């Protein structure tokens, strides 16, 4: 496995791979790898039919607001290298903030409307940071296939729209959520949870399961489903709901009723730790 830190060297590597008729799969991450990240590598090879896989490890400062956890965000570079290599990554792209954001940079990428709802309500600058860095990474790596996890479903739909609108030549694949044995969606931020918070955090996936059972039993009214989810989560005293919503996956606008491919998504705080989860019907 190669480690490349220079954007120019990374792009040169990709162009050479393409001349050799290799199909490049790309897995963007902020490191602190877990089984959820590693599953995306396999999706790139199997579903994306990629010959070679590039993973970026870059904690993107632009997607953190001043009051958020950029400095405390977990970093484990040596372990990440080993995990990536063992999982079959061919290249890790590990740039510096100075290379990704030169001092005179004036350009940002933002997807209107989709970025201002759901997580964008409480994190208003977050998705501009995400789309800006992903646009840069896609230009540098130039992959035919890029894989994101469904846990960050809003992010994935926003990036898919950016790729479509800007006519970028990569296919976006959304890979399934990987969960702990008790159902909690895997996340680098799970390590922030206290023992009691970790125990109660399973209410996120359980509330989504509850919603799915209601829908399968015939309930289609979003308000009824969301009320039941809210009441279920509030039984856990350490949980503070940020939002629970049912939206159209194309527009991310709320819908009065659930339908095929509706997204039910939620964000819940446990102390200072904000967890997200979702299902796509």
Secondary structure as GFF3:
##gff-version 3
##sequence-region A 1 281
A	DSSP	beta_strand	2	4	.	.	.	ID=ss1
A	DSSP	alpha_helix	7	19	.	.	.	ID=ss2
A	DSSP	beta_strand	24	29	.	.	.	ID=ss3
A	DSSP	alpha_helix	35	46	.	.	.	ID=ss4
A	DSSP	beta_strand	52	57	.	.	.	ID=ss5
A	DSSP	three_ten_helix	61	63	.	.	.	ID=ss6
A	DSSP	alpha_helix	77	86	.	.	.	ID=ss7
A	DSSP	beta_strand	91	93	.	.	.	ID=ss8
A	DSSP	alpha_helix	97	100	.	.	.	ID=ss9
A	DSSP	alpha_helix	119	122	.	.	.	ID=ss10
A	DSSP	alpha_helix	126	141	.	.	.	ID=ss11
A	DSSP	beta_strand	145	149	.	.	.	ID=ss12
A	DSSP	three_ten_helix	150	152	.	.	.	ID=ss13
A	DSSP	alpha_helix	153	165	.	.	.	ID=ss14
A	DSSP	beta_strand	171	175	.	.	.	ID=ss15
A	DSSP	three_ten_helix	188	192	.	.	.	ID=ss16
A	DSSP	alpha_helix	195	200	.	.	.	ID=ss17
A	DSSP	alpha_helix	203	216	.	.	.	ID=ss18
A	DSSP	alpha_helix	222	233	.	.	.	ID=ss19
A	DSSP	beta_strand	239	247	.	.	.	ID=ss20
A	DSSP	beta_strand	263	270	.	.	.	ID=ss21
A	DSSP	beta_strand	273	280	.	.	.	ID=ss22
###
